[in-house]
Amino acid sequence: MISIIISLLITLLLGCLEFYFFLPAINIHSVSFWIFIICQLVVFALIYTVISYKKIRRHKRRYKKLYNILGAVAGLLLAFVILGCFFSSRVFHAKKYSSRITVETGDFNSDIPVLSDISKIPLMDTASAKKLGNRTVGSLTEVVSQYDVSDTYNTICYKGEVMKTSPLEYAGFFKYNSNRKSGIPGYVLVNPTTNEAEYIKLEKGIKYSPSGYFSGNLLRKIRMDYPSKLINSYNFQIDDNGKPYWIITCQSPSLLFGCYSPDEVIVLDAVTGKSDIYDINNTPEWIDMVYGGRTVEALYNSYGILSKGYFNSLFSQKGCTQTTDDFGYVIKDDDVYIYTGITSTVSDESNLGFILANSRTGKYKYYKCAGAEEYSAMSAAEGVVQNFGYDASFPALINIGGEPVYAMVLKDSNGLVKLYSMVNVKNYTIVATGDSLSQTLTNYQTALINAGTKIDIKDISTDIKEITITISDIQFIATDGNTTCYIKDENGGCYKQDFADNENLILLNKGDNVTISYNETDNENDIPIITSIKKTLKKE
C-alpha cells in the first residue's frame, strides 16, 4: 500500500509539471486531456514498477492483476479517444459541420462603397509591414538589443483608420530574464495607406506575451485562469486609447471531439493580466479580430463542401465550393471584414464570387461575381512587367465605378514597392500599372475604354499630387540608422523619401528633371513625402 501511495504522489507531482509545461485543457472534449490521463497511467505503472521491483519479481501473479487493470483502463481510454474522433468526424456529421455558419447574399455596391479617395487603399502586406516595423525599432538602440518585432501583424481599425499592429517580443530566454520585471516596453503601429510606422512606448510594460517564459507566458496565463477553455486563436489588439490587449477566441464542439465553433472571447489586459470573458455575441465593439482569416476559411469550406453530404464532396462534388488559398481585409463601418474568393472544388482557375466575413461577429455575406481568382489577377499584373521580375502582393478588393477591382503593389526581390497595379475582377485581361496610385487609376480608366467600357473617375479624390521639377540640390542625411533623401526644386520647394524605399535615388543628380508624386500634407511646415519619382526629358 505504501508503494502505491508513494507512486501516486510522484505521479501527481510529475503530472503537475507536465500540465504546467504542456498546458492541456481540462475538458472532456479535448483529445489532449485524455492523452494526458493515459500518460499519467503509464507513468504510474513505470514508477510503481521501479519502487516495487523486488516484490514484483517475487510475486508476479499477485501484481499481474494490477497491471492488467491499468492496461485495460489505458486501452479503453485510448479506444474511447480513437472511436470518439472517428464517430465525430465529417463522415457521419457532414450536415452538422456545414451548418455552423449561415451565408447571406450581399449587394456589392451597397456593402462596398464606390472608391472616393485613391489614397485610402490599404495595399501594404504583412511582409512590407514587418520591414517597416523592423526599420523603426532598429533605430532604437536600447530596444533592438533586447527585443524583436513579432512576425505577426494584425489588421485593426484604430480611430477610424486601417492599421497594422505588432507587439515587441523577448529576444530569447536570457533577455526575458533580464527584462521580465519591467516587461515589453511597447509595440509597433503601421499605417498601410501612408506607409509610415511608429513605435508606441508604453508607460507600463507588457507583462504577458507568447514569447514570455514561466508565469509571463501568455498561453500559460490563460490556461491557469481558464483551465477548461478550448483555445481557438489569440491575437494582439489595442483599444481606441492605444492600450494593449490579448484577444483570445475560445471554441466548443457540437460533437464529442469535433465540429468546433468559436463561442467565447477572453479579453486579457497585456499589462496587468486582468481578464474578462464574453459570449461571442456580446463581444465589445472596439475589438476587431475574433474570427481569424484561417477560421473564416475553415468554417466556410465546411459549409461549401459538405452542404450536400460527405460522399457528394468525395465523388460527384455537385455544388461544392471552397475558398481560395489566401485572404485580405476590407474596412467598413469601423469593422474589419475578411474577404476571399470562392471557387469550385473541381477547378480553381476562376472565382464564382467572393465572401466578406465580419471578423468580430462572424457574419458571412456572399457576392456572386464570376471572374479571376486572386492569384490569377496577381499573375496578370506580374505578366505586364515580366521583364522586371516583380512580385505582386495579395490584392485589396475595391469598388471602382460599381465594378469589383483588385488593387495591389508590385515589389522587387528586395521587397521594395516599384509599381502599383489594378486588375478588373470580371476580366483579368484588363490590367493597368503605374508609378503611383493616381497614375494607375488613370491608366486603368484607359484600359477600360480600350476594352469598350467607360468609367468616370473625376469624383475620386486623392491626396497624391504630381509635379515635374528640376533638382537644384539633393542631399542624403542619416538619422537614427535611417538614410533620408532630401530634394530641393528650382523654386525652393523641398521633398523627401527614405532611401530604403527607393535605392534608385542614388542615381539622381543636381540639374536632373524629374516627375514627382507626393502626399500632400495639411501642415504647410511638413516636408512632403515622395511616393514615386522618375527622370524626365530635359526642358527645351
Salt bridges, closest charged atoms under 4 A:
ASP111 OD2 - LYS365 NZ 3.53
ASP125 OD2 - LYS411 NZ 2.86
ASP151 OD1 - LYS130 NZ 2.80
ASP225 OD2 - LYS221 NZ 3.20
GLU264 OE1 - LYS229 NZ 2.69
ASP269 OD2 - LYS243 NZ 3.09
GLU297 OE1 - ARG294 NH1 2.63
ASP333 OD2 - LYS332 NZ 3.75
ASP335 OD2 - ARG360 NH2 3.25
GLU403 OE1 - LYS426 NZ 3.30
ASP412 OD2 - LYS418 NZ 3.80
ASP435 OD2 - LYS534 NZ 3.56
ASP456 OD2 - LYS458 NZ 3.93
ASP498 OD2 - ARG135 NH1 3.49
ASP501 OD1 - ARG135 NH2 3.26
ASP512 OD2 - LYS535 NZ 3.61
